[in-house]
Amino acid sequence: MSRKCACCDTHNDLTFVSNADDYYCMSCYYEAYHRFNFEYGTSKCEEYLEDNVVSDEILRNAIEVFEPSTASQYGYLYGLKSELENRGYRV
């Protein structure tokens, strides 16, 4: 049986969360259990995108090479993906 995230159904980057007795991908885990730091990263990404002109290609490349390891970095990556989806791309 293949495991998947209890929140978003992805099969990648899973961790077992004992108090939920389920598996979560790291992005959902940080969003659920480290919300303040996750939202800080998301807001920093939004600030950066408001202050700078960033092409679609740069966003796609950043998402492909960015390897987050903290809640705020996962929040920043979430912000990049959201921006790309708002521009009409599927992430």
VMD Tcl script that draws the C-alpha trace (Angstrom):
set ca {
  {0.00 0.00 0.00}
  {1.32 3.40 -0.97}
  {1.30 6.12 1.69}
  {0.11 9.62 0.96}
  {-0.24 12.94 2.76}
  {-3.38 13.15 4.89}
  {-3.85 16.74 3.77}
  {-2.99 17.04 0.06}
  {-2.66 13.42 -1.17}
  {0.94 13.78 -2.38}
  {3.22 10.78 -2.08}
  {6.49 12.74 -1.80}
  {8.50 13.93 1.20}
  {6.30 12.29 3.86}
  {6.79 12.32 7.61}
  {4.81 10.49 10.27}
  {3.06 12.81 12.74}
  {2.40 10.79 15.88}
  {-0.16 13.09 17.50}
  {-2.21 12.96 14.29}
  {-1.42 9.26 13.76}
  {-0.98 9.92 10.06}
  {1.52 10.92 7.38}
  {1.97 14.47 6.12}
  {4.16 15.94 3.39}
  {6.63 18.43 4.86}
  {4.82 21.44 3.43}
  {1.48 20.45 5.00}
  {3.22 19.48 8.24}
  {4.87 22.89 8.58}
  {1.70 24.69 7.55}
  {-0.33 22.81 10.17}
  {2.11 22.54 13.07}
  {4.44 25.54 12.58}
  {1.95 28.02 11.16}
  {3.65 31.24 12.37}
  {6.97 30.45 10.68}
  {5.22 29.10 7.57}
  {3.18 32.30 7.22}
  {6.30 34.40 7.81}
  {7.94 32.73 4.80}
  {4.83 33.20 2.70}
  {4.64 36.90 3.60}
  {8.35 37.41 2.81}
  {7.77 35.87 -0.61}
  {4.77 38.13 -1.23}
  {6.82 41.19 -0.23}
  {9.62 40.18 -2.58}
  {7.23 39.59 -5.50}
  {5.53 42.96 -4.89}
  {8.86 44.81 -4.94}
  {10.47 42.99 -7.88}
  {9.51 42.02 -11.40}
  {9.96 38.26 -11.63}
  {9.42 36.36 -14.87}
  {7.50 33.10 -15.11}
  {10.67 31.29 -16.14}
  {12.55 32.46 -13.04}
  {9.66 31.35 -10.82}
  {9.56 27.89 -12.44}
  {13.34 27.50 -12.09}
  {13.27 28.62 -8.46}
  {10.59 26.08 -7.62}
  {12.58 23.29 -9.29}
  {15.89 23.97 -7.53}
  {14.73 25.33 -4.16}
  {15.09 22.69 -1.44}
  {13.45 24.04 1.73}
  {14.35 22.68 5.15}
  {12.49 24.98 7.58}
  {8.89 26.09 8.05}
  {9.59 29.60 6.73}
  {11.36 28.20 3.66}
  {8.40 25.92 2.93}
  {6.17 28.98 3.31}
  {8.33 30.88 0.84}
  {8.13 27.99 -1.63}
  {4.35 27.89 -1.15}
  {4.24 31.61 -2.01}
  {6.27 31.02 -5.19}
  {3.96 28.20 -6.26}
  {0.87 30.28 -5.52}
  {2.18 33.14 -7.63}
  {2.90 30.82 -10.54}
  {-0.60 29.30 -10.27}
  {-2.10 32.81 -10.20}
  {-0.32 33.43 -13.49}
  {-2.12 30.45 -15.01}
  {0.53 27.73 -14.73}
  {-0.02 24.32 -13.22}
  {2.48 23.49 -10.48}
}
mol new
graphics top color blue
foreach p $ca { graphics top sphere $p radius 0.5 }
foreach p [lrange $ca 0 end-1] q [lrange $ca 1 end] { graphics top cylinder $p $q radius 0.2 }
display resetview
